[in-house]
Amino acid sequence: MRSVCAACDRAFAPGPDLPLPFACACPPNGYDRVLTPRVAPPPKGWRPDDDPQPFVAWRRLLGSHALAVQHGLGDAWYVDTVRRLDAAVAAVDGAGFRQTPTAPVDVLPGVEVWAKDETGHVAGSHKARHLFGVLLHLEVARALGWIDAIPPLAIASCGNAALAAAVLARAAEQPLTVFIPPDAHPSVVARLESLGATIQVCHRQPGEAGDPCYLRFLEAVAAGAAPFCCQGTANGLTLEGGQTLAFELAASLGERPLDHLVVQVGGGAFGSAVVLGLRTLFDLGLLPAMPRIHTVQTHGAAPLKRAFERLKARAATEGAEPALRHAATHKADYMWPWESAPQSVATGILDDETYDWVA
């Protein structure tokens, strides 16, 4: 398993000297620094296990599993670890990780539309998938002796990701600090408190660009906290768990072609993970064709759309590949925090910046 930078193409192999490759060291202001996990493909003819636990069923495509097997922990240890943590999650939240439903919905006459429902998932959203993948990497690094102990965990969130992080941290018996906005819903705050999270409320400061929760979170990471987050720029490993959603989405459709995929985008990790997951299946011959991807943002903050329009203008004169390379190495020309404080009823995807916009 290795992690590859989306901007400078440097590859990092986890080991005793680099147990957890969270982010690349290339310049943060000019480069998109997301490290995307890469795993050697399984043997030809491989199929996922018939197991309802997604991190067991699809483990051969996960870097945490590859590291466990490569360095001697073994497949059985990995499966036992997944099941142990999953049982702990169920004890905290009422249920563990299972494949979430994908079913047809009657919304457009003459068009076959399917929807994947994550509302019944751990902590009520897809965010826990991302974070369980990170937790497995932390467990592998600890079991291999690459780290003495899991560092204190930190996350910035407006609600859903914080709840997911708090559930998993409680299940793993790890301390968690959550950076939330002052308008976080009272029910979210109450649940975070009941789960034992340390809560830091972050107010916007005059002259400070960007989400104050994310900025305070970065300060905590710089001070030694582990980025237990859903922003790939801070922790590229978060993309891995999210890919399991793409794996099971494609599998649930069977032989039906996936023509178009509509994905909600806030910070961008979910969109990046889904695209990476589908690309993995396509490369393995388990998906006949890549669908067209349609990303959805709020009117209150649409930094990805703004970046795409700028990228499209450059691609019209230079071509797609040169334009993408320019975007990956000139972030400030395309992606920056939304100028005004974002406001929308769609608070779950209301981010000042689409952090994972290139990966």
Buried (B, 14 or more C-beta within 10 A) or exposed (E): BBBBBBBBEEEBEBEEEEBBBBBBEBEEEBBBBBBBBBBEEEEEEEEBEEBEBBBBBBBBBBBBBBBBBBBEBEEEBBBEBBBEBBEBBBEBBEEBBBBBEBEEEEEEEEEEEBEBEBEEBBBBBBBBBBBBBBBBBBBBBBBBEBBEEBBBBBBBBBBBBBBBBBBBBBBBEBBBBBBBBEEBEEEBBEBBEEBEBBBBBBEBEEEEBBBBBBBBBBEBBEEEBBBBBBBBBBBBBBBBBBBBBBBBBBBBEEEEEBEEBEBBBBBBBBBBBBBBBBBBBBEBEBBEEBBEBEBBBBEBBBBBBBBBEBBEEBBEEEEEEEBBBBBBBBBEBBBBBBEEEBEBEBBBBBBBBBBBBBB
